[in-house]
Amino acid sequence: MKKLLIFIVCYHAERFIEGVLERIPASVWETDKFETEILVIDDQSTDRTFQTVHAYARKHEKQRITLLYNPVNQGYGGNQKIGYHYAVEKGFDAVLLLHGDGQYPPEHLFEMVEPIMDGDADVVLGSRMIRKLDALKGGMPLYKWLGNQLLTAIQNCLLGCSLSEFHTGYRAYSVKALAQLPFELNSNYFDYDTDIIIQMLDTGRRIQEIPIPTFYGDEISRVNGIKYAAKITWTTLMSRIMRLGIFYHPKFDYHAGNSRYEGKFGYPSSHEFAIGHLEPGWTVLDVGCGPGIMARALAERDIRTVSVDVRIPDSARECSAIAIEADIESYDFADMETPVQAILLLDILEHLKSPESLVCRLRESFGDRRPRVIATTGNIAFFVSRMALSFGIFNYGPRGILDLDHTRLFTFGSFRRLFEMHGYDVLEVEGIPVPFPLALGNTRLARCFLALNRALIRLSKPFFSYQIAMVARPRPTLKQLLKDAEQKSETIMSEMG
């Protein structure tokens, strides 16, 4: 049988907690759909909250009630971490969060957990804002009512969702979904609830909302409204900025390996820059192909791809004409017999210990054929990086300019010199804007930011470009020139008789 945990967070709830426990429907204990346990965690209250719950549990021995007391106050978010960890460790299927002050109605418990138990949702939120005016009738102060809607509108815009309310404390979660989130890294303050919604949205979890009545009594609110608004706005922004590789926090890092890399198509980006310099019917060498993002896009455009990487996943192999598993740092490209018209070095040179060695080996192998070399990298001189550095911030993350795997960093000047000093003719250099649609979705806001960034790049390419994009051609080496001269002289002499 499935298992439900009713998790009640308490702090100085002596006056309310017994009423909350009594309002939990008796049918919860009688249903044959799931087994139920109540977990009450007293977050170091100095009143008789703990004793009140203990006395209630002794009177209701048929109800399974676990009572815990934090020896050190953990805060609203910290208390939830312990409760959810308990749910994961004990193998529950769903966990319902209740507040010990009675602000949220236990009577709606079945409506909250059924979609999760039936497999139709991963998160269910009890929303007071589906019928907005009812919240005012229930005693919600006008300033909180307005603030709730304003903050929710901002978060919906930034996160690309349409929830009626982000700020309800009445929630039910799939424990399986919780177990796959780094929720232990979330805030210990009241913005914990925002952290976990963002994590659920980012990982594609199904969120449902049900209407609940609003009740404001004489309970004491322990939330500093201004501090709360600032924190939830910042954490929402940070989660989107992190997608751009500008900022990093492990609580919003859900990916392993190169699964974090995504295609950037349909708007100005490094991927679109590369595609714009290729022709149908060409064969392209993709050095450092990763999960095969470009191979798939090129196959749709009648362009054959020779993919090279230390490990080539099935997603890249199935879209490639040829797949070569090799260490890019040492592979001898002269062994390749397939002629190529272009070479892609998309966001790969910064990952190498010696990008100079790679560009030299490519010139030695392909210089006589003069293929088009298309290379991109992050611009460490991007104004956000400069500003962060001025405040002592140099924050590596899972992707972006300061990717955790980067060993080299480039400016426009140093990237150009890398090629010119090793025998390449640089034909074109462009600045690439921040991939806002990657963070915000294909929204009007994202398109506005893109347009603004492109306009700023025209003012100062080194300062406002998020990435550097370059087209170059390798010049023949001296060995190749000598060979060409010898062959030409033989041809001339042969014609002379």
C-alpha positions, 0 to 999 in steps of 0.5 A: 500500500502507498504511504502518505506523510502529513508533515507539520512544521511548528514554531510557537504553535501551542494555541493552534496545533491541537486544533490542526491535528483534530481537523485532519479528516478521520477518513485519512486513517480509514482509507484503503488507498494509502497508509498515513503517518503524521510527522510534527517537527517542533523547531525549538519552540519555547512554549508548550508546543511539544508537550501539547502534541505529545499529549494529543498523540497519547490520546490518539494511539491509533493514529501514527504520530511521530514527534521530533524537536530540533535542538537548534532552530533550523528556520522555516526552510531548514525544518522542511529539509529535515521533514522531506529527508525523513519522507525520502529515508522512510520510503513514503510516496507523498508528503503533504506540508501543513502549518502548525498555526492552522492557516491552511485547511486540513479538510482539503487534504484528500484533494491535495494528495490524490493527484500524486497518489494516482500518478497524475501530478508531482506537485499539488499547490493549495492556491488562495489566488485561483479565486482572488477576491476570496482571499480578501474575504478570508482576511488576507491583508490588502498589502499582502494580497497585492504583494502576492499577486505582484511577486507571482506575476514577476516569477511567472514572467521570469520562469515562463509558467502561469501559476496563480500563486507561488507563496502558498504554504499548503503543498503536496509533493511526490517523494520520488520527485523530491528525492531527485532534487538537491533540496538540502541546498535550498534556503533555510528562510521562507524563500525555501518554497520558491526554491523548490518550485523552481527546481520542480519547474526546471526538471519538468515536474507536473504541477497542479493547483487546487483552490483553497479557502483563506484563513487569517486569524490571530496567528503571528506572522514571522515573515519580514515582507521586504526581506522575503520579497527581495529573497524570492526575487533574487533566487528567481533571477539567479536561477535564470541567470545561472542558465546563461553561465553567468552565476552558479549555485548547486541547488539549481544544478540538476545535470551530469556530464554534457547533458546540460548542453542544449541547442541554441537555434532560432535566434542569434547564437553560436549554433546559428552562426555556424550553420549560416556559414555552411552549405548543403552537401558539405561534409563537416568535421565537428571536433568535440561533438558532445551529445550531437546537437550540431550533428542532428541540426546539420543532418536536417540540412543535408550536411554530413558530419564527421563527429570526433570526441572522446566518447560519442553517445548514441544521440550523436552517433545516429546523426553522424556520417562518421563517428570517431572516438578519440582524445582530441588533445592527441588525435592525429587528424591526418589519419582521416581520409574523408575530405571536409569543407568545414571544421567546427570548433564550437565551444571546445578550445576553452576545454583543452589544456593546449588549444594551440596544439589542436589548431596546429594539428588541424593546420598540418592535416588540412592546410593544403585543402583550406577548409573553413574553420568556424570557432566559438568561445566565451568572452571573458571580457563580457561586461557582467564578468568584468563587473563581477570581478570588480566585486571580487566574484569569479564564480565557476558554474556548469556551463557558460563563460566560466564553465567548471571544465574550462582551462583557458579563457579568451578575449576577442584579441587573444582568440584572434591571436590564437589562430593568426599566430599559428598560421590561419587567415581570420576572415570574420569575427562576430560578437554573439549575444546572451542566449536569453531564450535558453533561460527565459524561453521563447518569450517576448521578454527574451526577444527584447533582451536579445534585441537590446544586447545586439544593439549594445554589441554594435556599440562595443563588441568586446564589452557586450558580447557574451561569446566570440565567433570566428571564421578562419582558414588554415594556410598551407604549412611549409611542408605542404608548400614545398611539396606543391612546389616540387609537384608543380616544377615536375609538371612544368618540366614534363610539359617542356619535354 
